[in-house]
Amino acid sequence: MPGRLYSRPALIDAGMHPRVLSSPAIVAPLPGYCARADAPVPLIAVAQVLQNEVRPGAVISHTTALELLGLPLPQRCEWSAGEPLHCRASSERQRSVTSRIIVHAPRASAAFRWKGIVLSHPLVALQDSAQFLGDDDLVVCLDALAGTKAELTIPLPGIRAFSGQLRGRGAASVRRAAELAAENVWSPMETRTRLLLSRWGYPLPVANLRIDDPDTTWFGFIDLAYPQWKIAIEYDSEGHRLDRRRWQKDLHKNEVLHGHGWTVLRISIVDIAKPEAFLLRLAAAVSRAEAA
């Protein structure tokens, strides 16, 4: 059956030759378990077997817990990209490190059951993962946690209150990120753009400001807006270019904004990495708005 884990001993007992199980057509996500290479097993299924069969009593932790909760991680930190599974052992003697699983020391900290799996509290998991993540990555995760699109959400005041109680390695990084986090953020690139603008001395933009077309019943949302200057900052991703329906909606949004006297600045991942040209365009737009 595609997308399923199989017990290796059970397959051998059923008559499958070990040579088949060692072929490139078979992968081994966990010790003693295998799956078809052409039918990836969902992370949640692997985590369930890890916790119930391979390391009974372990708590799923670190980036594995964050990924299960749908928080946006850098690709290098995702299990599908080769990041090991992380869990916390129920006893000190169970600690171990392999290329596929890292069993960390037990920790007396908040955990909860989610979809049949015991996970570290998301802010504890984020603290544990701070060593792997940059400062902006932490804010991206907290923006998602304070939003509406993650598997589990926490209001921003709750995030800040809980992070204030964290102690140990990574706690200070999470607290700093919590102070920079915002609500009503819909994508990681909105977060990264907001942080970029803040570092360059600009006031915080309004995220996902609603705009209505007075001539029709259409309405849309500006990714990041400076209403005081009538400047709209819209993020362009590969999806915007390839999705025709989305592209047409963006064209309509631009038309409505221009009709209302807004300046629309488009930003891409390239601008985040090398922002000089975008910042010059933004400075020019602000100067024109203030001179008007």
Order of alpha helices (4+ residues) and beta strands (2+ residues): beta-alpha-alpha-beta-beta-alpha-beta-alpha-beta-beta-beta-beta-beta-alpha-alpha-alpha-alpha-alpha-beta-beta-beta-alpha-alpha-beta-alpha-alpha
